[in-house]
Amino acid sequence: MQALRKMEKGDDVSLAGIPTEASIIQLIEAAMPSRLKNVYCASPGGGKFMAVLQVRKEQPSDEGRQRQMALLAFSAFSELKHVFLVDEDVDPFDMNDVLWAMNTRFQGDAVSIFSVIFIFAISLLHFFLLKMLLQ
């Protein structure tokens, strides 16, 4: 009789990430076939709160498609909080490599979905404050 292997720390988190990854892959592949190379829902994100998407870029206009992939990932799984988009030369399964790429390549003030939403929210707040002051 074969003994069952005791679950290692983090095995349950890895199992939680499988349906998240499958949902993301299914939705993105339906919308943009063959653009997504890999998806990894890392254990630091509980397998469902953080996803790393490795994107295949074929032309400069694919930069906009990457952002669309991130939005599709958020819509695929409601519990998802963070999506990291990486190029083909970054290993999405190695969080050290992902963080290195974030620190050396990412420019949050230039290209970030969060900054666009934040700027829109601030503009909306200014609009309403100005409207209240003029009344």
RANOR-V297748 format. One record per pair of residues at least 24 apart in sequence whose C-alpha atoms are under 10 Angstrom apart, sorted by the first residue. I is the first residue (numbers start at 1). GAP is how many residues later the second one is. D is the distance in Angstrom with one decimal. If there is no record, write none. Layout:
<<I/GAP/D> <I/GAP/D>>
This chain:
<<10/33/6.7> <10/34/9.1> <10/36/8.8> <10/37/9.4> <11/32/8.7> <12/31/9.1> <12/34/9.0> <12/35/8.7> <13/28/9.2> <13/29/8.3> <13/30/5.6> <13/31/8.6> <13/32/8.6> <13/33/5.5> <13/34/5.2> <13/35/8.4> <14/26/9.7> <14/27/7.9> <14/28/7.4> <14/29/6.1> <14/30/9.9> <14/32/7.9> <14/33/5.9> <14/34/9.4> <15/26/9.9> <15/28/9.5> <15/31/9.7> <15/32/7.4> <15/33/9.9> <16/25/8.7> <16/26/9.9> <16/27/8.9> <16/30/7.4> <16/31/5.1> <16/32/6.6> <17/24/5.2> <17/25/7.3> <17/26/7.8> <17/28/9.0> <17/29/7.4> <17/30/3.8> <17/31/5.5> <17/32/8.9> <17/33/9.2> <17/34/8.9> <18/29/7.6> <18/30/8.7> <19/28/9.0> <19/29/8.6> <19/58/9.3> <20/27/7.4> <20/28/5.9> <20/29/9.0> <20/30/9.5> <20/31/8.5> <20/53/9.2> <20/56/8.2> <20/57/6.5> <20/58/9.7> <20/59/9.2> <20/60/8.5> <21/26/8.7> <21/27/8.4> <21/30/7.8> <21/31/9.5> <21/32/9.5> <21/52/9.2> <21/55/9.5> <21/56/9.1> <22/54/9.5> <22/55/9.9> <23/50/8.1> <23/52/9.6> <23/53/5.8> <23/54/6.8> <24/27/9.0> <24/29/9.2> <24/45/9.0> <24/46/9.4> <24/48/7.5> <24/49/5.2> <24/50/8.3> <24/51/8.6> <24/52/5.6> <24/53/7.2> <25/28/9.4> <25/44/9.9> <25/47/9.7> <25/48/8.3> <25/51/8.9> <26/47/9.8> <26/50/8.6> <27/42/9.1> <27/45/6.9> <27/46/7.6> <27/48/8.8> <27/49/6.5> <27/50/9.9> <28/40/9.0> <28/41/6.3> <28/42/9.1> <28/43/9.7> <28/44/6.4> <28/45/7.3> <28/48/8.6> <29/40/9.6> <31/37/9.6> <31/38/8.8> <31/41/8.6> <32/33/8.4> <32/36/9.4> <32/37/8.2> <35/27/8.9> <35/30/8.7> <35/31/8.8> <35/34/9.1> <36/30/9.1> <36/33/8.4> <36/52/9.8> <37/50/9.3> <37/51/7.7> <37/55/9.8> <38/48/9.7> <38/50/9.1> <38/53/9.2> <38/54/7.3> <38/55/9.0> <39/34/10.0> <39/45/9.9> <39/46/9.6> <39/53/7.3> <39/54/8.5> <40/44/9.8> <40/51/9.9> <40/52/6.4> <40/53/6.3> <40/54/9.5> <40/55/10.0> <41/39/9.5> <41/41/10.0> <41/42/9.3> <41/51/9.2> <41/52/8.7> <42/50/9.0> <42/51/7.5> <42/52/9.0> <42/53/7.9> <43/52/9.8> <44/51/9.1> <45/35/8.9> <45/36/8.8> <45/37/8.5> <47/33/9.3> <48/29/8.1> <48/30/9.2> <48/31/6.5> <48/32/5.9> <48/33/8.4> <48/34/9.5> <49/25/10.0> <49/28/9.0> <49/29/9.1> <49/30/5.9> <49/31/4.3> <49/32/5.1> <49/33/6.4> <49/34/8.7> <50/24/10.0> <50/29/8.9> <50/30/5.9> <50/31/5.9> <50/32/4.7> <50/33/5.9> <50/34/7.9> <51/29/7.5> <51/30/8.4> <51/31/6.4> <51/32/4.9> <51/33/6.3> <51/34/8.6> <51/41/9.2> <52/30/8.5> <52/31/5.8> <52/32/4.7> <52/33/6.0> <52/34/7.2> <52/39/9.6> <52/40/5.9> <52/41/8.1> <52/42/9.9> <52/43/9.0> <52/46/8.1> <53/30/7.2> <53/31/6.1> <53/32/5.0> <53/33/6.1> <53/34/8.5> <53/35/9.8> <53/39/7.0> <53/40/9.9> <54/30/8.4> <54/31/6.0> <54/32/4.9> <54/33/5.7> <54/34/6.1> <54/35/8.9> <54/36/7.6> <54/37/7.9> <54/38/6.3> <54/39/9.6> <54/44/10.0> <55/30/6.8> <55/31/6.2> <55/32/5.5> <55/33/6.3> <55/34/9.8> <55/35/9.8> <55/37/10.0> <56/30/9.0> <56/31/6.7> <56/32/6.1> <56/33/9.8> <57/30/7.5> <57/31/8.0> <63/48/10.0> <67/44/9.5> <67/45/8.6> <67/46/7.5> <70/43/8.9> <71/42/8.9>>
